[in-house]
Amino acid sequence: MKNFIRRAAAVLLSITMIFTVSMFVPTLNAKAAVYAVWPTEAKYKNITTYFDPARNTYDNSEHHNAIDIEAAGGSNIYAAYGGEVISADWKDAYGYMVILYHSDLGVYTFYAHASQLNVSAGAKVKQGDVIAKVGSTGQSSGNHLHFGVCDKLLGSFPSRTYYDPMTYFVYSDNAGGEQTSNNTPAAECSCSEDYAGLYTTKNVVTYLNIRSGHGTNTSVIGQIPANAEFTVTKGNGQWAHVEYNGVKGYASMDYMQRNEEIKSGMKIENQTTPEGTIEVGKPFSIKGVITSNLNITKVSGGVYFRDGEATSQCAEAVPNALTYDLSTYFDKNIIFNALYEGEYTYKIVAEDKSGQAYTLVSSDFVISSDVYSGVMGDLSGDGELNVSDVVLLQSYILNKADEFTKKQYLASDMNKDGTVDVFDLVELKKAVIAVSE
């Protein structure tokens, strides 16, 4: 009887295990691959830092929550998968970052350290759309894309659970890629680089269509406005490989004309330039509008030591526009009041499509504590001149002052001869009387 019970129990256990396996195996096999486009230009495939699954156990920056893809500054960042832009702004250590939500997947993808943002919150993007440009903003050691996948946000920042982007998606290289109408890679067409150069539209009233391949039977993927300047990389006399505003494709050469050689005409206007001696801790506002006849491809600069070595107060931007305002980015990222005492050079260099670099600003200045920028004679620090200031200076001159700070000493040099004496006291009394009257 006992043997019978044991055999019956074994049979029941086997049936239970078979039933359990039959329930779970189809579920595992049913998960379809999620296809995405590679988030950088296809030529950039070098991953310098991989995803670390320990980040889901210890949610701190010691464990990498994404992959870092090495890429040139200013190159395109593509939406790996279609979705909604949740945010596109500054995110502290991440620098400029775009976060997309993919409702059909229930996850977010995030793209950090960008130099330029091409989308804004609330926008709907398609897979392969250019959403930003590669950069090195935030806590970054060089141009790259920090690309990650997560299923939560915490205070508008990515939060666990994080997923390895290399296993979550299956990638293709079609983002921004040029293909002919019969899906033959553009590299295999007969177009020649002899046609390469800068062009403008010809006899176009509204816009010139950018198509997915050679011929009018291909789909429209973008538009070039009338009289706009755009780039042709190659052509065959009838169709050209074009690029305009981040969109690559094909356009009819019947409606375009090559530009004559255009001189840069690079210049900066309404700029502020630090000069002379600046007090330690005093802020300085960076201003200046750079213009060129050709698209400005890069602006770099900031504060350098006199030997030419860059300080931590430097920045770089990739405008890809004819105008660039330094106050939009440089003023937020270069902090003058963080500089220590010393001799420095403030420099701004810009490049355009001609490939030439222009030094637009180069100014030597000194950061020192031996300078006073307040009201001369205001020894009490209340922002005004009154009898109490005279009493303090008189006590110092008579060696009766209990304490006399360096700042008070600098404020006392009324005649600016480098010393504080009775002549400064006379000048201070005159100033107090004048204010009283």
Secondary structure in CASP SS format (residue, H / E / C, confidence):
PFRMAT SS
TARGET T0000
AUTHOR 0000-0000-0000
METHOD secondary structure of the structure
MODEL  1
M C 1.00
K H 1.00
N H 1.00
F H 1.00
I H 1.00
R H 1.00
R H 1.00
A H 1.00
A H 1.00
A H 1.00
V H 1.00
L H 1.00
L H 1.00
S H 1.00
I H 1.00
T H 1.00
M H 1.00
I H 1.00
F H 1.00
T H 1.00
V H 1.00
S H 1.00
M H 1.00
F H 1.00
V H 1.00
P H 1.00
T H 1.00
L H 1.00
N H 1.00
A H 1.00
K C 1.00
A C 1.00
A C 1.00
V E 1.00
Y E 1.00
A E 1.00
V E 1.00
W C 1.00
P C 1.00
T E 1.00
E C 1.00
A C 1.00
K C 1.00
Y C 1.00
K C 1.00
N C 1.00
I E 1.00
T E 1.00
T E 1.00
Y C 1.00
F C 1.00
D C 1.00
P H 1.00
A H 1.00
R H 1.00
N H 1.00
T C 1.00
Y C 1.00
D C 1.00
N C 1.00
S C 1.00
E C 1.00
H C 1.00
H C 1.00
N C 1.00
A C 1.00
I E 1.00
D E 1.00
I E 1.00
E E 1.00
A C 1.00
A C 1.00
G C 1.00
G C 1.00
S C 1.00
N E 1.00
I E 1.00
Y E 1.00
A C 1.00
A C 1.00
Y C 1.00
G C 1.00
G E 1.00
E E 1.00
V E 1.00
I E 1.00
S E 1.00
A E 1.00
D E 1.00
W E 1.00
K C 1.00
D H 1.00
A H 1.00
Y H 1.00
G C 1.00
Y E 1.00
M E 1.00
V E 1.00
I E 1.00
L E 1.00
Y E 1.00
H E 1.00
S C 1.00
D C 1.00
L C 1.00
G C 1.00
V E 1.00
Y E 1.00
T E 1.00
F E 1.00
Y E 1.00
A E 1.00
H E 1.00
A E 1.00
S C 1.00
Q E 1.00
L E 1.00
N C 1.00
V C 1.00
S C 1.00
A C 1.00
G C 1.00
A C 1.00
K E 1.00
V E 1.00
K C 1.00
Q C 1.00
G C 1.00
D C 1.00
V E 1.00
I E 1.00
A E 1.00
K E 1.00
V C 1.00
G E 1.00
S C 1.00
T C 1.00
G C 1.00
Q C 1.00
S C 1.00
S C 1.00
G C 1.00
N C 1.00
H E 1.00
L E 1.00
H E 1.00
F E 1.00
G E 1.00
V E 1.00
C E 1.00
D E 1.00
K E 1.00
L E 1.00
L E 1.00
G C 1.00
S C 1.00
F E 1.00
P E 1.00
S E 1.00
R E 1.00
T E 1.00
Y E 1.00
Y E 1.00
D C 1.00
P H 1.00
M H 1.00
T H 1.00
Y H 1.00
F E 1.00
V E 1.00
Y E 1.00
S E 1.00
D C 1.00
N C 1.00
A C 1.00
G C 1.00
G C 1.00
E C 1.00
Q E 1.00
T C 1.00
S C 1.00
N C 1.00
N C 1.00
T C 1.00
P E 1.00
A H 1.00
A H 1.00
E H 1.00
C C 1.00
S C 1.00
C C 1.00
S E 1.00
E H 1.00
D H 1.00
Y H 1.00
A C 1.00
G E 1.00
L E 1.00
Y E 1.00
T E 1.00
T E 1.00
K C 1.00
N C 1.00
V C 1.00
V C 1.00
T C 1.00
Y E 1.00
L E 1.00
N E 1.00
I E 1.00
R E 1.00
S C 1.00
G C 1.00
H C 1.00
G C 1.00
T C 1.00
N C 1.00
T C 1.00
S C 1.00
V E 1.00
I E 1.00
G E 1.00
Q E 1.00
I E 1.00
P E 1.00
A C 1.00
N C 1.00
A C 1.00
E E 1.00
F E 1.00
T E 1.00
V E 1.00
T E 1.00
K E 1.00
G E 1.00
N C 1.00
G C 1.00
Q C 1.00
W E 1.00
A E 1.00
H E 1.00
V E 1.00
E E 1.00
Y E 1.00
N C 1.00
G C 1.00
V E 1.00
K E 1.00
G E 1.00
Y E 1.00
A E 1.00
S E 1.00
M H 1.00
D H 1.00
Y H 1.00
M E 1.00
Q E 1.00
R E 1.00
N C 1.00
E C 1.00
E C 1.00
I C 1.00
K C 1.00
S C 1.00
G C 1.00
M C 1.00
K E 1.00
I E 1.00
E E 1.00
N C 1.00
Q C 1.00
T C 1.00
T C 1.00
P C 1.00
E C 1.00
G E 1.00
T E 1.00
I E 1.00
E E 1.00
V C 1.00
G C 1.00
K C 1.00
P C 1.00
F C 1.00
S C 1.00
I C 1.00
K C 1.00
G C 1.00
V E 1.00
I E 1.00
T E 1.00
S E 1.00
N E 1.00
L E 1.00
N E 1.00
I E 1.00
T E 1.00
K E 1.00
V E 1.00
S E 1.00
G E 1.00
G E 1.00
V E 1.00
Y E 1.00
F E 1.00
R C 1.00
D C 1.00
G C 1.00
E C 1.00
A E 1.00
T E 1.00
S E 1.00
Q E 1.00
C E 1.00
A E 1.00
E E 1.00
A E 1.00
V C 1.00
P C 1.00
N C 1.00
A E 1.00
L E 1.00
T E 1.00
Y E 1.00
D E 1.00
L H 1.00
S H 1.00
T H 1.00
Y C 1.00
F H 1.00
D H 1.00
K H 1.00
N H 1.00
I C 1.00
I C 1.00
F H 1.00
N H 1.00
A H 1.00
L C 1.00
Y C 1.00
E C 1.00
G E 1.00
E E 1.00
Y E 1.00
T E 1.00
Y E 1.00
K E 1.00
I E 1.00
V E 1.00
A E 1.00
E E 1.00
D E 1.00
K C 1.00
S C 1.00
G C 1.00
Q C 1.00
A E 1.00
Y E 1.00
T E 1.00
L E 1.00
V E 1.00
S E 1.00
S E 1.00
D E 1.00
F E 1.00
V E 1.00
I E 1.00
S E 1.00
S C 1.00
D C 1.00
V C 1.00
Y C 1.00
S C 1.00
G C 1.00
V C 1.00
M C 1.00
G C 1.00
D C 1.00
L C 1.00
S C 1.00
G C 1.00
D C 1.00
G C 1.00
E C 1.00
L C 1.00
N C 1.00
V H 1.00
S H 1.00
D H 1.00
V H 1.00
V H 1.00
L H 1.00
L H 1.00
Q H 1.00
S H 1.00
Y H 1.00
I H 1.00
L C 1.00
N C 1.00
K C 1.00
A C 1.00
D C 1.00
E C 1.00
F C 1.00
T C 1.00
K H 1.00
K H 1.00
Q H 1.00
Y H 1.00
L H 1.00
A H 1.00
S H 1.00
D C 1.00
M C 1.00
N C 1.00
K C 1.00
D C 1.00
G C 1.00
T C 1.00
V C 1.00
D C 1.00
V H 1.00
F H 1.00
D H 1.00
L H 1.00
V H 1.00
E H 1.00
L H 1.00
K H 1.00
K H 1.00
A H 1.00
V H 1.00
I H 1.00
A H 1.00
V H 1.00
S H 1.00
E C 1.00
END
